[in-house]
Amino acid sequence: MPEIIDKNRWLIGAFVLVGAALALLPLVASSYTISFLLLMFANVALATAWSFFSGATRYISLATASFFGIGIYTLAITHVYIPVGLALVAAAVISFLVAIVIGLSTLRLRGVYFVVFTFGLTELVHQVINWWEIKINKTATRYIFSDVSNVTIYLTLLAVAFITIVGSWYVSQSRLGYALRAIGEDETVARHTGINTTWVKVLCFALSASAMALVGATLALRYPYIDASIAFNNSWSFQVLIAALLGGVSRYWGPMVGAIPLVLLSEFLAGTFPHHFSIALGLCFVVIVYFIPGGLAPLIESYWYRLRDTLRTKKAATA
Amino acid sequence: MILFEVFLNGLLLGGMYGLIALGLNLQYGIARILNLSFGEFFVGGAFIAFFTIMLWKLNPFLSAFISVPIAFALSWLIYRFMMVPLIRRAPDQDALDADAVLVTFGLFFVFQGIALVNWSGDLRGYSYLSVPVHVFGATIALNRLVAFLGACLLALALYVILRYTRIGSALRAITIDPVAAGLVGIDVRKHSALVFAAGGALAAVSGMLVSTFVSFSATSGVEYTLKALIVVIMAGVGRVTGTLAAGILLGVVESLGGYLIDPALTIAINFALFMLILLVRPTGLFTRA
């Protein structure tokens, strides 16, 4: 472990610096900026968590909204009885357990079957919870009584995004990361090289699900009330998927790069022209597949290398 | 008696599911493109039928003369200009599936967005042939019966085409093995484009038929795409003949389940059935093991 830290000390330093700067931002920034940035962090964390599992293994999951919603509901139900911090932990744990059950039963499905299954899963959970709330609880909505300030939510989401990115980077360097990518390349070969593919898939699926639930639970603190259609909104699944693909799933920082322009776009379009936002999102899908199939990250990386090389040759020429 | 009526309604509804899924199974089973914007063609057909009766005061079934050519041409263009490049570059079916899913998801958003901008998200519906008919003592609406008969007729026509015509044998050959079909002189691209377009046209027709008895909105498409997919996977991808039967099974289970458990849980019941089949027989009910 120390070797991996030593080799990347510049990267880690940069991470810590940016994180610290963002953490101090609420001292000077307006409340609008804070609200906007916390949404950004939420999207970055979701896209990174999605890519952590789906990007590496190529199991395209549309279950993001399910786990996000499980987080929201866990918080809404438990925050009345236990402290908010504990409720957040509960959200992550419950989502982790649910993801293990789902993973064990569905991760043998490949390709389209898995996509359809995860897409339907959100609809299923949505309907069952809605039915439960109306039939058993006699009310479709739950109120959230929280006095947590926007700045605290901002800091929490910053921490979640930070942990997700660093964790995703760390795992991508580890044996587990190699195992995940091997599954993405060819699952049969991966199994033959001695990787316990079921265990790797289910564990990573559950880890990614608990990060999603954590984001959902934290964002829920901002809502005055929730219901099943707010919590289990499929558009979260799509937006996260497209952010990750736009940025590129082959680099751990790719989803972050993709999430930023999408949040900006939704900030400018979704409020005033929601239908046009949906059209723009659709065109994004098409453009990505035809023109930038690897996402933005590899492009940025190659520009960066070219820039560095020209700088180096210039330096060498002057020396 | 009520149970029989519920069963009959499920049967009629299931016929519709079967018809919708037939279109998708042509596209996914034969042309090998999973089209997630499929439901938008359905909604387009429903809207054109709605405008035909409400704006132009004509028989809604006449709308097929507008919606079928549009859906056919649009699907053909999508296959020819958007899917063929993907097929060319895809190393295998898995990679093609992933690309096709993303592109057609994009198209789904674009079509739905355009529909919402132009027609708003309001629920639409009209009343046509909504007179009660008595069948074996049970009462059902005439429009449902007509739609069901239409579905059976179309399924039969499709079966005859696939079974007894030259183009049908070519299509069956492509279903079994597109590469080998090409080797024996079948123009796979041309036939696939044709069958993909026919699938889109079937979606528009089923939208027209369903719109006579179910209200719909610009956002209904995805629900039908999902149901059609469930039916296709239940029947087996490429098993055109089993599709109608699988649709009827889904309709009956949904109807009986909704009546016996709770009507608010129909999607959950559909989905439970789907999961069960995926886990027990992932290749579909009507495939030879």
Contacts between the chains, C-beta under 8 A, distances in Angstrom:
chain1	res1	chain2	res2	distance
A	58	B	94	8.0
A	58	B	98	7.0
A	60	B	98	6.4
A	60	B	101	6.9
A	105	B	275	7.9
A	105	B	279	6.7
A	106	B	278	8.0
A	109	B	278	6.4
A	109	B	282	7.1
A	110	B	94	7.2
A	111	B	93	7.9
A	111	B	94	5.2
A	111	B	97	5.0
A	111	B	98	7.4
A	112	B	34	5.4
A	112	B	97	5.1
A	112	B	101	6.7
A	113	B	233	6.8
A	113	B	278	6.4
A	113	B	282	6.9
A	115	B	101	5.8
A	116	B	226	7.4
A	116	B	229	5.2
A	116	B	230	7.7
A	116	B	233	7.1
A	117	B	275	7.4
A	117	B	278	6.8
A	119	B	226	6.9
A	120	B	226	6.0
A	120	B	230	7.5
A	120	B	271	5.2
A	120	B	274	6.8
A	121	B	271	7.8
A	123	B	226	7.1
A	123	B	267	5.5
A	123	B	271	7.0
A	124	B	267	6.6
A	124	B	268	5.4
A	124	B	271	4.5
A	124	B	272	7.9
A	127	B	264	7.1
A	127	B	265	6.4
A	127	B	267	4.8
A	127	B	268	5.0
A	128	B	265	7.3
A	128	B	268	5.3
A	130	B	264	7.3
A	131	B	262	6.5
A	131	B	264	4.9
A	131	B	265	5.6
A	131	B	268	7.4
A	134	B	264	7.3
A	135	B	262	7.4
A	135	B	264	7.9
A	238	B	105	7.2
A	238	B	109	7.5
A	245	B	102	7.1
A	275	B	113	4.8
A	275	B	116	4.2
A	275	B	117	4.7
A	276	B	113	6.7
A	276	B	117	7.1
A	277	B	113	7.9
A	278	B	109	5.0
A	278	B	110	7.9
A	278	B	112	6.3
A	278	B	113	3.9
A	278	B	116	7.2
A	279	B	109	6.6
A	279	B	110	5.3
A	279	B	113	3.6
A	279	B	114	6.6
A	279	B	117	7.7
A	281	B	106	7.8
A	281	B	109	5.2
A	282	B	105	7.6
A	282	B	106	4.3
A	282	B	107	6.6
A	282	B	108	6.9
A	282	B	109	2.9
A	282	B	110	3.7
A	282	B	111	7.9
A	282	B	112	7.9
A	282	B	113	6.4
A	283	B	106	6.6
A	283	B	110	6.3
A	284	B	106	7.1
A	285	B	102	5.3
A	285	B	103	6.6
A	285	B	105	5.5
A	285	B	106	2.9
A	285	B	109	6.9
A	286	B	82	7.8
A	286	B	103	5.7
A	286	B	106	4.2
A	286	B	107	7.2
A	286	B	110	7.7
A	288	B	102	7.1
A	289	B	86	7.4
A	289	B	99	5.4
A	289	B	102	5.0
A	289	B	103	5.0
A	289	B	106	7.4
A	290	B	85	7.2
A	290	B	103	7.8
A	293	B	99	7.9
